[in-house]
Structures are given as structure tokens and as C-alpha cells.
């Protein structure tokens, strides 16, 4: 354990854990075996809402959050933040300055790149790669073996911040198993990237992308089928 760490009450820390300088682990958090937590990371942070936050408009919000759980052999980068109520399965990697908001589940061996923000209430599968500076909007689902390139933006509000009724219609994006999204693409609220579909770099997805096809452009349209050698079934170890 490095210098100037703060470990809260009832924190569980497994064997062979390395904790860097200035790390804060909040109450009740669970840290598995062989975990590395680098300098100034924060585990188990409670969310703090602004007075005009959209979450204040949402009814039935659960105020109770389960403790954060960091699975065995995870690596948490410098200045990364994992909010309370989120779970990382074994062998996950969170790069420097990432933020994982409350009530997020991340599957085993998934990589979250530098500066990525995963908003609240998201499910991310196993063996995914979400690369630097991507934004995963709240209430999204990312399937196993998905690939999200740098600078991808996902959205969940078709009303673009206007009218209180928008909260009734907010819906994140879905990227199904093996789906891929190229650099700087934008996916509009509620849209689905089906299994093995590929969104070309810089595209704006306004309609669902069908299974095994490539879409590109603004708005994104059918381009061609994903080549057989690129299909997930032909690339599993």
C-alpha cells in the first residue's frame, strides 16, 4: 500500500493486492485477489446529483446502492473512478482517468480505455474493448466481444434536454455480441447494433444496423456484408 491512502469501514481486500499512492476505497467495497489499484484511484464513490439533474425528474429511483465489487486480477488505472453499486468481473482493465458510474456491470477480461466514461445503469459484457475517450450513455447494453473505437459517442435523449417528459422516453443504445463501432461514430438513442454488425468510422447511426452488415455515412446506410473472415465465429480463440 502506498502513501496517503484512505480505506473506509468494512472494506474487504483480498490477497496479493497492490494499492498505489493516494487511493481512496469507500466503505463496504470488495477488492478481490491479485488486484492492482494505481495512484489516486477512487473505489466506491457515491454519486452526487446536481439540483437540476435529469435523475431528479425520474420517478422510482433507487437510493440504495450495493457496495462496489472489483473482481480478481483487475487493474484499475491512475485517477480512475468506480462508483458505488458497480461491479467488475475478473481480469478487467480500467485505464487511467476512466470513470464507471453507479449500477454498472462489466464482464470478465473487458478493457476500458483511457478517459472513457461509462454512465449509470449500463451492462457491458465480457471480452469487450472500449477504447480511449468513448462515451457510453446511461441505460446502454454492450454485448460480449463488442468493440467500441476511440471517440465514439452514444446518446439516450431524443429531446436533447428539453421538456420534462423526455425522461419517459430516454433509452440507451444496444451493441449486441460481436458488434463493432468505428472511431468518432455517433449512435442515436435506442438504436441497436446487431450481432457482428459494423459501423464505419465517422458514421451517424439513425436506424438499427442489421446482423453481419456494414453501415456507413450520415445517416448510416447499408454498405456491404461483413467479410466472412471478420465474423466473430472465425476469430474466437
Buried (B, 14 or more C-beta within 10 A) or exposed (E): EBEEBEBBEEBEBBEEBEBBEBBBBBBBBBBBBBBBBBBBBBBBBEBEEEEEEBEEBEEEEEEEBBBBBBBBBBBBBBBBBBBBBBBBBBBBBBBBBBBBBBBBBBBBBBBBBBBBBBBBBBBBBBBBBBBBBBBBBBBBBBBBBBBBBBBBBBBBBEBEEEEEEBBEEBBBBBBBBBBBBBBBBBBBBBBBBBBBBBBBBBBBBBEBBBBBBBBBEEEBEEBEBBEEEBBBEEEEE
